[in-house]
Amino acid sequence: MRDELATALNKGSFKIMLLGSGELGREVAIEAMRLGIETVAVDRYENAPAQQVAHRSYSGNMKDAGFLRGIIEKEKPNALVPEIEAINLDVLFDLEKEGYFVVPNAKAAHTAMHRKRIRELIAKEAKVPCSKYVYAPTNDIKAVEAACDKIGYPCITKAIMSSSGEGSFFVKSKKDIPKALEAAKKGRGSCEEVIIEEVIDFDVEITELAVRHYDGDKVVTSFPDPIGQFQIEGDYHSSWQPADISQAAEKKIFEYSKKVTDTLGGVGVFGCELFVKGDTVWFNEVSPRPHDTGLVTIATHPTGFSEGGLHVRAIAGLPIPIEVVNGIRRFRRSADGASHVIKSPSEGSNPKYRGLTNALSIPGVTMQLFGKPIAHVGRRMGLAFATDKDVYQARLKAEKAAHLIEIATDDSAWAGQNFITKKHLEAK
């Protein structure tokens, strides 16, 4: 466990390099700066959110081994922190062998960022319940049809390597398969295969932020309260903490999340996704980093203990105070709260926002605008947060605030979100 830190930009400073610099990376950079940790932000495009707050930044193709190794050898960071899938993972293995600290470790990044590898780990190594699944090559429509027939309709196809709903498709019948394969080819990483998954009839989808961190000289796992989440077309739309689930389900969430993350190893925050139906729990996926739905902890946790703050403490080997409740290491939230996405209704550069006065006048509402330089239809541009004594009321306020925001670009007129839905409020 660490007891001292040097000042950033000075000799002996602790330096982290973010490989991926979106809104999740930005929160990690901000929390690192609170502790005087030096930050270097890398992304595929200039002026990504974390690059706007880091000490230094680089832009380029992180799948390019030469580019990736070049900047790492130049900066010599104390910790390499992958934040996206589009990274040359072979280079991370090589660098780890050379003594670099990869968060959580190269194996976890290699496994969790690939749906086939992580599903095999969940089902066969960690041995926790999950939905039925099969794989098929993307370029063989007959094999995909046979796989979908085996799982049954409806089913879900997902690119073998992607995130945030990219590359996924809800297949109602065989006629949807060509569209599903087209969607898979638009995933954020490898698309040579698809995984076809059974549709689970669940009450609520859960994110559990399993935090592997040092307690003295040993690594332990601690848990915030389960986070409820709602998705539209496979992408995060809203999240809230705490989720309304049974104690029996909560116990299984902690048990399954610990088994999976123990199998992956390393330190840091893992975003575990699970389905809950009554007392029954299925494990779905895990990200080897903070999770987009976990950004709600900015509102619900004390300053410095959001998922970004917990990730930084774990990476730097700093202590994380917890409580032990019924044998489980727990973090306590400071408030009940919710988040709701602010998505772009249009395309264009130089996005601008209005409606802030009405949105931020709602009691308990705060907001983040990510500073992304380009808008795309459906791209997440910010979040509205709300706290309340009643989590349902917090969800209502967060949605209201988000939908008060309008966005315009150099290429499009002012408009609000054009996919308003109340369905997420039906989730527990």
N, C-alpha and C positions, 0 to 999 in steps of 0.2 A: 504494500500500500504506500502511496506517495505522501510525503510530508512537506515538500517544498516545490515551488515553481519560480522560474526566472522570468523577468519581464520580456514581453514579446519584442521582437526585432533586436534583441540583444544576445550576447554570447550565452549559450546554455539554455535558451528558451525552449519550451516544449512546443513542437510544431506538428500540426495535423494537415494533411492534404486531402481535400474532398474530391473524389472522382465522381463527378456529377454535382451540379450546383443549382438545383431547383429550389422550391420552397422548403423542402425538408432539409437540404443542405444549408440553406440560409439560417434556419433555426439552430442548427448545430454550430455554425460559424458565430452567431450572436452569443450563444451560451458559452462557447469557448472564449470569446473576447471578454466576457464578464470575469473570467478567471485569469486574464492576461495570457492566454494561450495563443500562439501565432497560427494564423490560418492561411492556407493557400487553396484557392478554388479553381477547379478545372471543369470545363464543359465543352460541348461541341459547338456552341455559339457564343458570341461576345455578349457581355452585360447580362448574363444569367443572374437570377436572384441572389445567389450566394456570392457571386463575383462582385456584386455591388457593395458588399460589406466586408469582404476578406481583405487581408493585408496585401496579397498579390493574387493575380489570376493568370490563367493560360486557357487558350481555346484551340481545339483541334479534335481529331478523330481518335478517341480512346481505344478503338479496336486496332489502331496502328501501333504495333509493338515498338517501333522506333520512336514515335512521338511520345508514347507513354513512358518508356524507359528513360528517354532523354530528359524529360522534366523531373522525373523522380530522382534521377542521379544528380541533377543540378541542385534540387532543393534539399535532398536528404532528410525527408520528414521523419519524425518519431513515430507517426502512425499514418497509414494509408486507409482512408475511409470510403469504400465504394458506396455510392448512392443510387446508381442506375445499373441496368443490365448490360448496356452497350459498352463493355470494357473487355480488353484482351485478358481473359482469365488465366491463360497460360503464363503471361508475364507476371501476374500476381503470384502464382506458384513459384516461379523462378526467383522472384524478389524475396519471398518469404524464406526460401532456402538460403538466400544470401544474408539473412538476418533482419530484413525489414519486418515491421509489425503490421500485418494486415488485419483489419477489423471486420468481423470478429475473428476470422482466420481465412486463409485462401480456400480451404475445403468448404467452409460454410457458404462463402460467396459463390463458389463454383456450383454447389449443390442447390442452394435455396433459390438461385436466380434461373434455374432450369426446371421446368415442371415435371419432366420425367424423372430426373435425379431426385427431386425432393419428394415426389409421390412414392417412389420406391423406399426412400428413407422413412417416411411417415408410416407406411403400411408394413414394411418388412424388417426394418431395423428398430425403430421406436415402438412398433407394434401397437399403434393407437387406431381407433375406428376412423374410417373415412368412407367417402362414397365409392361405389363401383366405378371402375375405369378401365379403358383400353387405349392403345396407341395405334396410329396409322400414318403412313407416309402422305404428305400433303399432295404429292404429284400422282397419287393413285386413287382416283375417285371411287373405284370399285371396292378397294380396301376400306376406305372411309365409310362407304355405305354399309359394308358388312359389320364394321365396328359399331356404327350407330344402331344397326338392327340388333346386335348383341346386347347393348346397353338398354335399348328401348327408347321410345319417343314419349315425351320430349326429352332431349338431352342437351348437353352443352359441349361445344368444341372450343378448344383454346390452343393458340399457338404455343409450341413447346417452350418458348422463351419470350416473355413479354410482361407487361404490368399495366395497371390502371385501366383494365378492360380492353386495351388494344389487342386485336387479334382474336377476340372471343366472339361467339355467336350462339344464340339460343335456337336450337334446331327443333322445330315443331314436327316436321315430317321429312321424308326423303327429298322432296323437292327443294328444301332449304339448303341442301348440302353444297351445291355450287357456290352459293352466297357465303356459306361458312368458310369454304376454302379460300375465297377471295379475301375475307376478313382476316384469316390466319396469316396470309402473306403480308399483311400490314402491321404485324406485330413489331415490337421494339427490339427484338433480337432474332435468334434463330427461328426459322419457320419450316424446317425440313420435315417436321412431324407435327401432328396435332394429338392432343389428349382428348378423348371423348369421355365425359363424366356423367354419371347418373344425376338427375335433378332431385335434390333433397327437399322434402316438404318441411320447412323449418318455421319456427315462430320469429326468430331474430338471428341475424348474423352478428357475430361477436369479434371484436379485435381485443386480444390480450397482449399487453406489452410485457413480455418476459424480459427481465433485466438481469443479465449475468454480470456480476461485479465482484470485486475483491472485498472480503471481510477478513482483515489480517492478511495471512498468506494463502488463503484458500478462496476459490471462486464459489459463490453462492448464487441462488436465483431468488429474486424478489418480484412482487407483482402489484401494480396498481389495480384499482377496481376494474372489472370488465367494462368495455366500451361497446355500446350498441351502435350498429351502422346500417345504413340503407344505401343501396346502389341502384343506378339506372344504367342499363346496358353494360353491366360489369364495372362501372366506374363509381367511385365514392360520390355521394350526393349530400349525405348528412351523417353526423355521428353525435353520440351523447354519452355522458357518464354521470351516474352509473346506469348500467342496463338492468332492466327489471327481469331477473331470472331467479330460479330457485337456488337454495343453498346447495342442493345435490348437484345441480348443473354447474354451479360455480366451482365446486370442489373438483369436478371432472375437468373443467377448463384449466385449472391450475396444474392438475396432474398431467394431462396430455401435453400442455405447453412445456412443462419441465422436461418430460421425456424426450420431446422432439428437440428442444434447444440443448439439452445435455448431450444428445447424440451429435449435434452440429459442433458444439464446443465453442471456445473463445469467450470474449467478453463484449458487452454492449447491449443495446436494446434490440430485441427481435419482435417484429409485428406478426403475431400469430392470429390467423383467421379461422374461426370455427362456426359451425351451425348448431343452434340449440332448438330442440323441440321438447317442451316440458322438461323432464330430467335427463333426456337423451342428448348426447353431444357427439358431433362428428368433427374431426380436424380436417381443414381444407387446405390451407397454404401457409407459408411463413416467409417473411422477408427478413434478411439478415441486417436489418437497419430499422430506424424509426419508420412508422407507418403513416400514410396520409390521414387516415381517420383518427390517429393518435394526436394530431395537432390540437384536438379539443382540450388536451391537458394544459395548453397555454392558458386557458380560462379556468380550468378546474383544479390545477395544482399550484402550490406556492411558487413565486418567482425563483428560478434556478432549478426547479424540479419538474418542469415539463419533460416530455419525452426527449427533447433535444438536450436539456440539462442533464438528465439521467445518463444519456448516451455519452456525453462529454466526461462526466465523472467516472463512468465505467472505463472509458478509453484511457483516461489519465491516471487511473488507479487511485482515485480520491474516494474518501469514505462517503457512504450513502446511508443516512439514518433510516431505520425501518422499525416497524412494530411486528411482533409475532402474535398472530391471532389464530387460534385453533391449529397451531402447528405450522401455519403458513406465514412466510415473511411478506409483510404488506406495506405499501405506501398509502398514506391517507390523503385524500383530496381535500381541498379547502372549500370547495363549493360544488353544487350540482350544476351541470352546464351542457351546452350543445354547440355544435358548429354546423354551418350550412355553406355550401359552395357558392361562389360568385363566378359564373361561367360566361364566356363571351358569346353573344348571339351572332357575331359576324367576323369577317376576316379583315386584316389590315395592320398597318404599323402605327406606332406612336399612340397607343390606346390612352384614352382619357376617361375619367369616371365622374358621375354626378349623382345626386340623391343622397350625398353623405350627411347633410344636415338632418334630414328626417330620420335616416337610419340610425345615426349615432345619438339621436335624442331619445331613443327608446331606452328606458332604465335597464342597466345591466348589460347593454350591448357594447362590444368592442369589435374591431375590424382589422383585417390585414389585407393589404393590396400587395401582391408579390413583386411588382415592378417588371413583369415580363415585357420585353420590347415589341413583341409581335403577338397579335391576337389571331386565333383560329376559331371557327365555330365549335362551341363546346369545350374550348380550352379553359382550364381552371385558372382564373386570374386573381382570385382572392378568396377570403373566407370571412363570414360573419360569425361572431361568437356571442353567446348570451349565457348569463347565469341567473338562477332563480332558486327559490326554496323548493319548487316543484320542477322536476326535470322536463316534464311534458310542456310546461309553460316556457321553459328555456328553449325548447325545440321550436315552439311557435314563434317566439321572438326572433330567434336566429333566422328562421325562414323569412319572416316578414322583412327583416333588415336586409337580407341578401337580395330579395326581390324588389327592394326600393332602389337598388343601384342600377344605373344605366351606363352603357359603355359606347363610346364612339372612337373611330380611328380616322386616319387620314383618308381612308378609302370607304368609310361607311358612316351613316348617320346614327344619331343616338337611338339606342334600343335597350330594352331590358331582356332578361332571360326569357326565352321563348319555349321553355319546356317545363312550365310550372306544374308541380304535382303535389298532392297532399298524401300520397300513398305512404310515404315514409313515416307519417305520423301514426299509421296503423300498427307499425312494428312496436314491439314492447319497449 
